[in-house]
Amino acid sequence: MYFPTVLNRKNTIRHIVKDWNHAYCGYKLNFSSNITPIEFKKIQFCNINTIDCIQCKKFLSSNDID
């Protein structure tokens, strides 16, 4: 299954996008209220195996999303 993800540029950790402002682990995304095409291109749909954030993976496993 594929999930919308965003890459943290500081430490190259991939997070799962929850809404416009946050990832599931609480990481704050830098999107504005009116999303632009440039910001939309930052979101990539990736497999669960490519997600690096441990807290985001724990959220998925606790909710039985496979």
mmJSON file of the N, C-alpha and C atoms, coordinates in Angstrom:
{"data_MODEL":{"atom_site":{
"group_PDB":["ATOM","ATOM","ATOM","ATOM","ATOM","ATOM","ATOM","ATOM","ATOM","ATOM","ATOM","ATOM","ATOM","ATOM","ATOM","ATOM","ATOM","ATOM","ATOM","ATOM","ATOM","ATOM","ATOM","ATOM","ATOM","ATOM","ATOM","ATOM","ATOM","ATOM","ATOM","ATOM","ATOM","ATOM","ATOM","ATOM","ATOM","ATOM","ATOM","ATOM","ATOM","ATOM","ATOM","ATOM","ATOM","ATOM","ATOM","ATOM","ATOM","ATOM","ATOM","ATOM","ATOM","ATOM","ATOM","ATOM","ATOM","ATOM","ATOM","ATOM","ATOM","ATOM","ATOM","ATOM","ATOM","ATOM","ATOM","ATOM","ATOM","ATOM","ATOM","ATOM","ATOM","ATOM","ATOM","ATOM","ATOM","ATOM","ATOM","ATOM","ATOM","ATOM","ATOM","ATOM","ATOM","ATOM","ATOM","ATOM","ATOM","ATOM","ATOM","ATOM","ATOM","ATOM","ATOM","ATOM","ATOM","ATOM","ATOM","ATOM","ATOM","ATOM","ATOM","ATOM","ATOM","ATOM","ATOM","ATOM","ATOM","ATOM","ATOM","ATOM","ATOM","ATOM","ATOM","ATOM","ATOM","ATOM","ATOM","ATOM","ATOM","ATOM","ATOM","ATOM","ATOM","ATOM","ATOM","ATOM","ATOM","ATOM","ATOM","ATOM","ATOM","ATOM","ATOM","ATOM","ATOM","ATOM","ATOM","ATOM","ATOM","ATOM","ATOM","ATOM","ATOM","ATOM","ATOM","ATOM","ATOM","ATOM","ATOM","ATOM","ATOM","ATOM","ATOM","ATOM","ATOM","ATOM","ATOM","ATOM","ATOM","ATOM","ATOM","ATOM","ATOM","ATOM","ATOM","ATOM","ATOM","ATOM","ATOM","ATOM","ATOM","ATOM","ATOM","ATOM","ATOM","ATOM","ATOM","ATOM","ATOM","ATOM","ATOM","ATOM","ATOM","ATOM","ATOM","ATOM","ATOM","ATOM","ATOM","ATOM","ATOM","ATOM","ATOM","ATOM","ATOM","ATOM"],
"id":[1,2,3,4,5,6,7,8,9,10,11,12,13,14,15,16,17,18,19,20,21,22,23,24,25,26,27,28,29,30,31,32,33,34,35,36,37,38,39,40,41,42,43,44,45,46,47,48,49,50,51,52,53,54,55,56,57,58,59,60,61,62,63,64,65,66,67,68,69,70,71,72,73,74,75,76,77,78,79,80,81,82,83,84,85,86,87,88,89,90,91,92,93,94,95,96,97,98,99,100,101,102,103,104,105,106,107,108,109,110,111,112,113,114,115,116,117,118,119,120,121,122,123,124,125,126,127,128,129,130,131,132,133,134,135,136,137,138,139,140,141,142,143,144,145,146,147,148,149,150,151,152,153,154,155,156,157,158,159,160,161,162,163,164,165,166,167,168,169,170,171,172,173,174,175,176,177,178,179,180,181,182,183,184,185,186,187,188,189,190,191,192,193,194,195,196,197,198],
"type_symbol":["N","C","C","N","C","C","N","C","C","N","C","C","N","C","C","N","C","C","N","C","C","N","C","C","N","C","C","N","C","C","N","C","C","N","C","C","N","C","C","N","C","C","N","C","C","N","C","C","N","C","C","N","C","C","N","C","C","N","C","C","N","C","C","N","C","C","N","C","C","N","C","C","N","C","C","N","C","C","N","C","C","N","C","C","N","C","C","N","C","C","N","C","C","N","C","C","N","C","C","N","C","C","N","C","C","N","C","C","N","C","C","N","C","C","N","C","C","N","C","C","N","C","C","N","C","C","N","C","C","N","C","C","N","C","C","N","C","C","N","C","C","N","C","C","N","C","C","N","C","C","N","C","C","N","C","C","N","C","C","N","C","C","N","C","C","N","C","C","N","C","C","N","C","C","N","C","C","N","C","C","N","C","C","N","C","C","N","C","C","N","C","C","N","C","C","N","C","C"],
"label_atom_id":["N","CA","C","N","CA","C","N","CA","C","N","CA","C","N","CA","C","N","CA","C","N","CA","C","N","CA","C","N","CA","C","N","CA","C","N","CA","C","N","CA","C","N","CA","C","N","CA","C","N","CA","C","N","CA","C","N","CA","C","N","CA","C","N","CA","C","N","CA","C","N","CA","C","N","CA","C","N","CA","C","N","CA","C","N","CA","C","N","CA","C","N","CA","C","N","CA","C","N","CA","C","N","CA","C","N","CA","C","N","CA","C","N","CA","C","N","CA","C","N","CA","C","N","CA","C","N","CA","C","N","CA","C","N","CA","C","N","CA","C","N","CA","C","N","CA","C","N","CA","C","N","CA","C","N","CA","C","N","CA","C","N","CA","C","N","CA","C","N","CA","C","N","CA","C","N","CA","C","N","CA","C","N","CA","C","N","CA","C","N","CA","C","N","CA","C","N","CA","C","N","CA","C","N","CA","C","N","CA","C","N","CA","C","N","CA","C","N","CA","C","N","CA","C","N","CA","C","N","CA","C"],
"label_alt_id":[null,null,null,null,null,null,null,null,null,null,null,null,null,null,null,null,null,null,null,null,null,null,null,null,null,null,null,null,null,null,null,null,null,null,null,null,null,null,null,null,null,null,null,null,null,null,null,null,null,null,null,null,null,null,null,null,null,null,null,null,null,null,null,null,null,null,null,null,null,null,null,null,null,null,null,null,null,null,null,null,null,null,null,null,null,null,null,null,null,null,null,null,null,null,null,null,null,null,null,null,null,null,null,null,null,null,null,null,null,null,null,null,null,null,null,null,null,null,null,null,null,null,null,null,null,null,null,null,null,null,null,null,null,null,null,null,null,null,null,null,null,null,null,null,null,null,null,null,null,null,null,null,null,null,null,null,null,null,null,null,null,null,null,null,null,null,null,null,null,null,null,null,null,null,null,null,null,null,null,null,null,null,null,null,null,null,null,null,null,null,null,null,null,null,null,null,null,null],
"label_comp_id":["MET","MET","MET","TYR","TYR","TYR","PHE","PHE","PHE","PRO","PRO","PRO","THR","THR","THR","VAL","VAL","VAL","LEU","LEU","LEU","ASN","ASN","ASN","ARG","ARG","ARG","LYS","LYS","LYS","ASN","ASN","ASN","THR","THR","THR","ILE","ILE","ILE","ARG","ARG","ARG","HIS","HIS","HIS","ILE","ILE","ILE","VAL","VAL","VAL","LYS","LYS","LYS","ASP","ASP","ASP","TRP","TRP","TRP","ASN","ASN","ASN","HIS","HIS","HIS","ALA","ALA","ALA","TYR","TYR","TYR","CYS","CYS","CYS","GLY","GLY","GLY","TYR","TYR","TYR","LYS","LYS","LYS","LEU","LEU","LEU","ASN","ASN","ASN","PHE","PHE","PHE","SER","SER","SER","SER","SER","SER","ASN","ASN","ASN","ILE","ILE","ILE","THR","THR","THR","PRO","PRO","PRO","ILE","ILE","ILE","GLU","GLU","GLU","PHE","PHE","PHE","LYS","LYS","LYS","LYS","LYS","LYS","ILE","ILE","ILE","GLN","GLN","GLN","PHE","PHE","PHE","CYS","CYS","CYS","ASN","ASN","ASN","ILE","ILE","ILE","ASN","ASN","ASN","THR","THR","THR","ILE","ILE","ILE","ASP","ASP","ASP","CYS","CYS","CYS","ILE","ILE","ILE","GLN","GLN","GLN","CYS","CYS","CYS","LYS","LYS","LYS","LYS","LYS","LYS","PHE","PHE","PHE","LEU","LEU","LEU","SER","SER","SER","SER","SER","SER","ASN","ASN","ASN","ASP","ASP","ASP","ILE","ILE","ILE","ASP","ASP","ASP"],
"label_asym_id":["A","A","A","A","A","A","A","A","A","A","A","A","A","A","A","A","A","A","A","A","A","A","A","A","A","A","A","A","A","A","A","A","A","A","A","A","A","A","A","A","A","A","A","A","A","A","A","A","A","A","A","A","A","A","A","A","A","A","A","A","A","A","A","A","A","A","A","A","A","A","A","A","A","A","A","A","A","A","A","A","A","A","A","A","A","A","A","A","A","A","A","A","A","A","A","A","A","A","A","A","A","A","A","A","A","A","A","A","A","A","A","A","A","A","A","A","A","A","A","A","A","A","A","A","A","A","A","A","A","A","A","A","A","A","A","A","A","A","A","A","A","A","A","A","A","A","A","A","A","A","A","A","A","A","A","A","A","A","A","A","A","A","A","A","A","A","A","A","A","A","A","A","A","A","A","A","A","A","A","A","A","A","A","A","A","A","A","A","A","A","A","A","A","A","A","A","A","A"],
"label_entity_id":["1","1","1","1","1","1","1","1","1","1","1","1","1","1","1","1","1","1","1","1","1","1","1","1","1","1","1","1","1","1","1","1","1","1","1","1","1","1","1","1","1","1","1","1","1","1","1","1","1","1","1","1","1","1","1","1","1","1","1","1","1","1","1","1","1","1","1","1","1","1","1","1","1","1","1","1","1","1","1","1","1","1","1","1","1","1","1","1","1","1","1","1","1","1","1","1","1","1","1","1","1","1","1","1","1","1","1","1","1","1","1","1","1","1","1","1","1","1","1","1","1","1","1","1","1","1","1","1","1","1","1","1","1","1","1","1","1","1","1","1","1","1","1","1","1","1","1","1","1","1","1","1","1","1","1","1","1","1","1","1","1","1","1","1","1","1","1","1","1","1","1","1","1","1","1","1","1","1","1","1","1","1","1","1","1","1","1","1","1","1","1","1","1","1","1","1","1","1"],
"label_seq_id":[1,1,1,2,2,2,3,3,3,4,4,4,5,5,5,6,6,6,7,7,7,8,8,8,9,9,9,10,10,10,11,11,11,12,12,12,13,13,13,14,14,14,15,15,15,16,16,16,17,17,17,18,18,18,19,19,19,20,20,20,21,21,21,22,22,22,23,23,23,24,24,24,25,25,25,26,26,26,27,27,27,28,28,28,29,29,29,30,30,30,31,31,31,32,32,32,33,33,33,34,34,34,35,35,35,36,36,36,37,37,37,38,38,38,39,39,39,40,40,40,41,41,41,42,42,42,43,43,43,44,44,44,45,45,45,46,46,46,47,47,47,48,48,48,49,49,49,50,50,50,51,51,51,52,52,52,53,53,53,54,54,54,55,55,55,56,56,56,57,57,57,58,58,58,59,59,59,60,60,60,61,61,61,62,62,62,63,63,63,64,64,64,65,65,65,66,66,66],
"pdbx_PDB_ins_code":[null,null,null,null,null,null,null,null,null,null,null,null,null,null,null,null,null,null,null,null,null,null,null,null,null,null,null,null,null,null,null,null,null,null,null,null,null,null,null,null,null,null,null,null,null,null,null,null,null,null,null,null,null,null,null,null,null,null,null,null,null,null,null,null,null,null,null,null,null,null,null,null,null,null,null,null,null,null,null,null,null,null,null,null,null,null,null,null,null,null,null,null,null,null,null,null,null,null,null,null,null,null,null,null,null,null,null,null,null,null,null,null,null,null,null,null,null,null,null,null,null,null,null,null,null,null,null,null,null,null,null,null,null,null,null,null,null,null,null,null,null,null,null,null,null,null,null,null,null,null,null,null,null,null,null,null,null,null,null,null,null,null,null,null,null,null,null,null,null,null,null,null,null,null,null,null,null,null,null,null,null,null,null,null,null,null,null,null,null,null,null,null,null,null,null,null,null,null],
"Cartn_x":[0.838,0.0,0.891,0.461,1.235,0.627,1.49,1.064,1.663,0.955,1.543,2.637,3.822,4.959,5.651,6.431,7.24,8.605,9.634,11.01,11.481,12.003,12.606,14.011,14.251,15.53,16.713,16.464,17.571,18.24,17.429,18.016,17.553,16.971,16.533,15.682,14.715,13.761,12.431,11.842,10.571,9.421,8.449,7.293,6.015,4.978,3.664,2.821,2.241,1.454,0.095,-0.273,-1.573,-2.572,-2.19,-3.032,-2.13,-2.672,-1.897,-0.696,-0.767,0.267,1.149,0.74,1.474,1.595,2.62,2.76,2.173,2.045,1.461,2.29,3.571,4.436,4.468,3.879,3.882,4.825,5.581,6.487,5.679,6.078,5.347,5.816,4.842,5.138,5.161,5.891,6.039,5.147,3.915,2.992,2.168,1.843,0.984,-0.478,-1.388,-2.811,-3.315,-2.762,-3.073,-1.896,-2.065,-0.946,-0.64,0.625,1.078,1.567,1.702,2.209,3.601,4.422,5.767,5.671,4.772,4.591,3.962,3.049,2.392,3.398,4.418,5.439,6.321,6.335,7.121,6.513,5.206,4.527,4.731,5.25,5.475,4.741,4.177,3.505,4.512,4.767,5.795,5.233,5.899,5.564,5.981,5.369,5.677,7.139,7.783,9.183,10.145,9.74,10.635,10.447,9.502,9.26,10.275,10.998,12.083,11.659,10.611,10.2,9.585,10.167,9.718,8.341,8.086,6.791,5.66,5.906,4.888,4.589,5.627,5.419,4.637,4.904,4.171,2.69,2.384,0.988,0.291,0.935,0.335,0.147,1.126,1.02,-0.027,-0.2,-1.184,-2.608,-2.78,-4.106,-4.363,-3.463,-3.605,-3.88,-3.131,-3.245,-2.128,-2.472,-1.453,-1.692],
"Cartn_y":[-1.17,0.0,1.244,2.265,3.494,4.597,5.425,6.507,7.824,8.949,10.25,10.574,10.84,11.089,12.387,12.899,14.085,13.827,14.365,14.142,15.322,15.036,16.062,16.321,17.519,17.827,17.886,18.153,18.272,16.932,15.912,14.626,13.492,13.827,12.887,11.737,12.079,11.093,11.318,10.243,10.323,10.098,11.05,11.016,10.809,10.276,10.097,11.343,11.91,13.134,12.805,13.564,13.395,14.421,15.679,16.756,17.851,19.044,20.12,20.552,20.397,20.97,19.963,18.703,17.763,16.38,15.69,14.265,13.5,12.191,11.403,11.432,11.634,11.665,13.036,14.052,15.392,16.347,15.856,16.702,17.759,19.028,20.125,20.313,20.303,20.511,22.005,22.412,23.819,24.232,23.758,24.121,25.336,26.185,27.331,26.887,27.793,27.44,27.213,27.929,27.701,26.97,25.677,24.863,25.217,25.399,25.742,24.479,24.522,23.342,22.908,23.855,23.511,22.713,23.137,22.405,21.036,20.966,19.706,18.686,19.145,18.244,17.641,18.253,17.714,16.439,16.244,15.052,13.925,12.811,11.635,10.455,9.618,8.415,7.28,6.747,5.725,4.522,3.408,2.173,2.273,1.444,1.453,1.123,0.372,-0.009,1.166,2.232,3.378,4.463,4.291,5.291,5.083,6.146,6.054,6.404,7.18,7.654,6.507,6.21,5.094,5.379,6.624,6.97,6.879,7.268,7.138,5.67,4.835,3.403,2.781,3.244,2.732,3.077,4.263,4.653,3.705,3.383,2.484,1.079,0.581,-0.768,-0.833,0.244,0.241,0.322,0.85,0.961,-0.119,-1.078,-2.216,-1.793,-0.821,-0.385,-1.062,-1.931,-2.643,-2.413],
"Cartn_z":[0.0,0.0,0.0,-0.695,-0.809,0.037,0.605,1.488,1.018,1.257,0.927,1.942,1.448,2.333,1.955,2.902,2.669,3.302,2.701,3.143,3.972,5.171,6.014,5.477,4.989,4.334,5.298,6.587,7.543,7.826,8.084,8.436,7.52,6.401,5.346,5.887,6.727,7.225,6.516,6.019,5.299,6.277,6.287,7.179,6.376,7.031,6.402,6.68,5.631,5.749,6.366,7.418,8.062,7.539,7.541,7.024,6.467,6.234,5.61,6.444,7.759,8.616,9.337,9.433,10.271,9.639,10.105,9.813,11.001,10.885,11.967,13.234,13.132,14.313,14.979,14.349,14.904,14.191,13.229,12.453,11.712,11.857,11.234,9.803,8.887,7.478,7.188,6.18,5.851,4.689,4.684,3.622,4.044,3.097,3.373,3.311,3.656,3.637,2.216,1.26,-0.153,-0.774,-0.973,-1.459,-2.915,-3.183,-4.526,-5.237,-6.545,-7.262,-6.797,-6.389,-5.906,-4.611,-3.693,-2.442,-2.699,-3.654,-3.972,-4.507,-5.198,-5.739,-4.65,-3.457,-2.353,-1.793,-1.993,-1.503,-2.505,-2.009,-2.852,-2.245,-3.088,-2.615,-2.609,-1.404,-1.232,-0.484,-0.669,0.009,1.473,2.314,3.749,4.012,3.136,3.331,3.178,2.517,2.317,3.363,4.284,5.328,6.442,6.799,7.772,9.196,9.353,10.672,11.472,12.606,13.434,14.017,14.419,15.021,14.004,12.775,11.733,11.452,11.443,11.231,12.383,13.623,14.778,14.668,14.173,14.001,13.035,11.952,10.969,11.525,12.245,12.785,13.899,14.676,15.746,15.206,13.983,13.389,12.35,12.247,11.327,9.895,9.41,8.018,7.238,6.352,5.557,4.104],
"occupancy":[1.0,1.0,1.0,1.0,1.0,1.0,1.0,1.0,1.0,1.0,1.0,1.0,1.0,1.0,1.0,1.0,1.0,1.0,1.0,1.0,1.0,1.0,1.0,1.0,1.0,1.0,1.0,1.0,1.0,1.0,1.0,1.0,1.0,1.0,1.0,1.0,1.0,1.0,1.0,1.0,1.0,1.0,1.0,1.0,1.0,1.0,1.0,1.0,1.0,1.0,1.0,1.0,1.0,1.0,1.0,1.0,1.0,1.0,1.0,1.0,1.0,1.0,1.0,1.0,1.0,1.0,1.0,1.0,1.0,1.0,1.0,1.0,1.0,1.0,1.0,1.0,1.0,1.0,1.0,1.0,1.0,1.0,1.0,1.0,1.0,1.0,1.0,1.0,1.0,1.0,1.0,1.0,1.0,1.0,1.0,1.0,1.0,1.0,1.0,1.0,1.0,1.0,1.0,1.0,1.0,1.0,1.0,1.0,1.0,1.0,1.0,1.0,1.0,1.0,1.0,1.0,1.0,1.0,1.0,1.0,1.0,1.0,1.0,1.0,1.0,1.0,1.0,1.0,1.0,1.0,1.0,1.0,1.0,1.0,1.0,1.0,1.0,1.0,1.0,1.0,1.0,1.0,1.0,1.0,1.0,1.0,1.0,1.0,1.0,1.0,1.0,1.0,1.0,1.0,1.0,1.0,1.0,1.0,1.0,1.0,1.0,1.0,1.0,1.0,1.0,1.0,1.0,1.0,1.0,1.0,1.0,1.0,1.0,1.0,1.0,1.0,1.0,1.0,1.0,1.0,1.0,1.0,1.0,1.0,1.0,1.0,1.0,1.0,1.0,1.0,1.0,1.0,1.0,1.0,1.0,1.0,1.0,1.0],
"B_iso_or_equiv":[0.0,0.0,0.0,0.0,0.0,0.0,0.0,0.0,0.0,0.0,0.0,0.0,0.0,0.0,0.0,0.0,0.0,0.0,0.0,0.0,0.0,0.0,0.0,0.0,0.0,0.0,0.0,0.0,0.0,0.0,0.0,0.0,0.0,0.0,0.0,0.0,0.0,0.0,0.0,0.0,0.0,0.0,0.0,0.0,0.0,0.0,0.0,0.0,0.0,0.0,0.0,0.0,0.0,0.0,0.0,0.0,0.0,0.0,0.0,0.0,0.0,0.0,0.0,0.0,0.0,0.0,0.0,0.0,0.0,0.0,0.0,0.0,0.0,0.0,0.0,0.0,0.0,0.0,0.0,0.0,0.0,0.0,0.0,0.0,0.0,0.0,0.0,0.0,0.0,0.0,0.0,0.0,0.0,0.0,0.0,0.0,0.0,0.0,0.0,0.0,0.0,0.0,0.0,0.0,0.0,0.0,0.0,0.0,0.0,0.0,0.0,0.0,0.0,0.0,0.0,0.0,0.0,0.0,0.0,0.0,0.0,0.0,0.0,0.0,0.0,0.0,0.0,0.0,0.0,0.0,0.0,0.0,0.0,0.0,0.0,0.0,0.0,0.0,0.0,0.0,0.0,0.0,0.0,0.0,0.0,0.0,0.0,0.0,0.0,0.0,0.0,0.0,0.0,0.0,0.0,0.0,0.0,0.0,0.0,0.0,0.0,0.0,0.0,0.0,0.0,0.0,0.0,0.0,0.0,0.0,0.0,0.0,0.0,0.0,0.0,0.0,0.0,0.0,0.0,0.0,0.0,0.0,0.0,0.0,0.0,0.0,0.0,0.0,0.0,0.0,0.0,0.0,0.0,0.0,0.0,0.0,0.0,0.0],
"pdbx_formal_charge":[null,null,null,null,null,null,null,null,null,null,null,null,null,null,null,null,null,null,null,null,null,null,null,null,null,null,null,null,null,null,null,null,null,null,null,null,null,null,null,null,null,null,null,null,null,null,null,null,null,null,null,null,null,null,null,null,null,null,null,null,null,null,null,null,null,null,null,null,null,null,null,null,null,null,null,null,null,null,null,null,null,null,null,null,null,null,null,null,null,null,null,null,null,null,null,null,null,null,null,null,null,null,null,null,null,null,null,null,null,null,null,null,null,null,null,null,null,null,null,null,null,null,null,null,null,null,null,null,null,null,null,null,null,null,null,null,null,null,null,null,null,null,null,null,null,null,null,null,null,null,null,null,null,null,null,null,null,null,null,null,null,null,null,null,null,null,null,null,null,null,null,null,null,null,null,null,null,null,null,null,null,null,null,null,null,null,null,null,null,null,null,null,null,null,null,null,null,null],
"auth_seq_id":[1,1,1,2,2,2,3,3,3,4,4,4,5,5,5,6,6,6,7,7,7,8,8,8,9,9,9,10,10,10,11,11,11,12,12,12,13,13,13,14,14,14,15,15,15,16,16,16,17,17,17,18,18,18,19,19,19,20,20,20,21,21,21,22,22,22,23,23,23,24,24,24,25,25,25,26,26,26,27,27,27,28,28,28,29,29,29,30,30,30,31,31,31,32,32,32,33,33,33,34,34,34,35,35,35,36,36,36,37,37,37,38,38,38,39,39,39,40,40,40,41,41,41,42,42,42,43,43,43,44,44,44,45,45,45,46,46,46,47,47,47,48,48,48,49,49,49,50,50,50,51,51,51,52,52,52,53,53,53,54,54,54,55,55,55,56,56,56,57,57,57,58,58,58,59,59,59,60,60,60,61,61,61,62,62,62,63,63,63,64,64,64,65,65,65,66,66,66],
"auth_comp_id":["MET","MET","MET","TYR","TYR","TYR","PHE","PHE","PHE","PRO","PRO","PRO","THR","THR","THR","VAL","VAL","VAL","LEU","LEU","LEU","ASN","ASN","ASN","ARG","ARG","ARG","LYS","LYS","LYS","ASN","ASN","ASN","THR","THR","THR","ILE","ILE","ILE","ARG","ARG","ARG","HIS","HIS","HIS","ILE","ILE","ILE","VAL","VAL","VAL","LYS","LYS","LYS","ASP","ASP","ASP","TRP","TRP","TRP","ASN","ASN","ASN","HIS","HIS","HIS","ALA","ALA","ALA","TYR","TYR","TYR","CYS","CYS","CYS","GLY","GLY","GLY","TYR","TYR","TYR","LYS","LYS","LYS","LEU","LEU","LEU","ASN","ASN","ASN","PHE","PHE","PHE","SER","SER","SER","SER","SER","SER","ASN","ASN","ASN","ILE","ILE","ILE","THR","THR","THR","PRO","PRO","PRO","ILE","ILE","ILE","GLU","GLU","GLU","PHE","PHE","PHE","LYS","LYS","LYS","LYS","LYS","LYS","ILE","ILE","ILE","GLN","GLN","GLN","PHE","PHE","PHE","CYS","CYS","CYS","ASN","ASN","ASN","ILE","ILE","ILE","ASN","ASN","ASN","THR","THR","THR","ILE","ILE","ILE","ASP","ASP","ASP","CYS","CYS","CYS","ILE","ILE","ILE","GLN","GLN","GLN","CYS","CYS","CYS","LYS","LYS","LYS","LYS","LYS","LYS","PHE","PHE","PHE","LEU","LEU","LEU","SER","SER","SER","SER","SER","SER","ASN","ASN","ASN","ASP","ASP","ASP","ILE","ILE","ILE","ASP","ASP","ASP"],
"auth_asym_id":["A","A","A","A","A","A","A","A","A","A","A","A","A","A","A","A","A","A","A","A","A","A","A","A","A","A","A","A","A","A","A","A","A","A","A","A","A","A","A","A","A","A","A","A","A","A","A","A","A","A","A","A","A","A","A","A","A","A","A","A","A","A","A","A","A","A","A","A","A","A","A","A","A","A","A","A","A","A","A","A","A","A","A","A","A","A","A","A","A","A","A","A","A","A","A","A","A","A","A","A","A","A","A","A","A","A","A","A","A","A","A","A","A","A","A","A","A","A","A","A","A","A","A","A","A","A","A","A","A","A","A","A","A","A","A","A","A","A","A","A","A","A","A","A","A","A","A","A","A","A","A","A","A","A","A","A","A","A","A","A","A","A","A","A","A","A","A","A","A","A","A","A","A","A","A","A","A","A","A","A","A","A","A","A","A","A","A","A","A","A","A","A","A","A","A","A","A","A"],
"auth_atom_id":["N","CA","C","N","CA","C","N","CA","C","N","CA","C","N","CA","C","N","CA","C","N","CA","C","N","CA","C","N","CA","C","N","CA","C","N","CA","C","N","CA","C","N","CA","C","N","CA","C","N","CA","C","N","CA","C","N","CA","C","N","CA","C","N","CA","C","N","CA","C","N","CA","C","N","CA","C","N","CA","C","N","CA","C","N","CA","C","N","CA","C","N","CA","C","N","CA","C","N","CA","C","N","CA","C","N","CA","C","N","CA","C","N","CA","C","N","CA","C","N","CA","C","N","CA","C","N","CA","C","N","CA","C","N","CA","C","N","CA","C","N","CA","C","N","CA","C","N","CA","C","N","CA","C","N","CA","C","N","CA","C","N","CA","C","N","CA","C","N","CA","C","N","CA","C","N","CA","C","N","CA","C","N","CA","C","N","CA","C","N","CA","C","N","CA","C","N","CA","C","N","CA","C","N","CA","C","N","CA","C","N","CA","C","N","CA","C","N","CA","C","N","CA","C","N","CA","C","N","CA","C"],
"pdbx_PDB_model_num":[1,1,1,1,1,1,1,1,1,1,1,1,1,1,1,1,1,1,1,1,1,1,1,1,1,1,1,1,1,1,1,1,1,1,1,1,1,1,1,1,1,1,1,1,1,1,1,1,1,1,1,1,1,1,1,1,1,1,1,1,1,1,1,1,1,1,1,1,1,1,1,1,1,1,1,1,1,1,1,1,1,1,1,1,1,1,1,1,1,1,1,1,1,1,1,1,1,1,1,1,1,1,1,1,1,1,1,1,1,1,1,1,1,1,1,1,1,1,1,1,1,1,1,1,1,1,1,1,1,1,1,1,1,1,1,1,1,1,1,1,1,1,1,1,1,1,1,1,1,1,1,1,1,1,1,1,1,1,1,1,1,1,1,1,1,1,1,1,1,1,1,1,1,1,1,1,1,1,1,1,1,1,1,1,1,1,1,1,1,1,1,1,1,1,1,1,1,1]
}}}
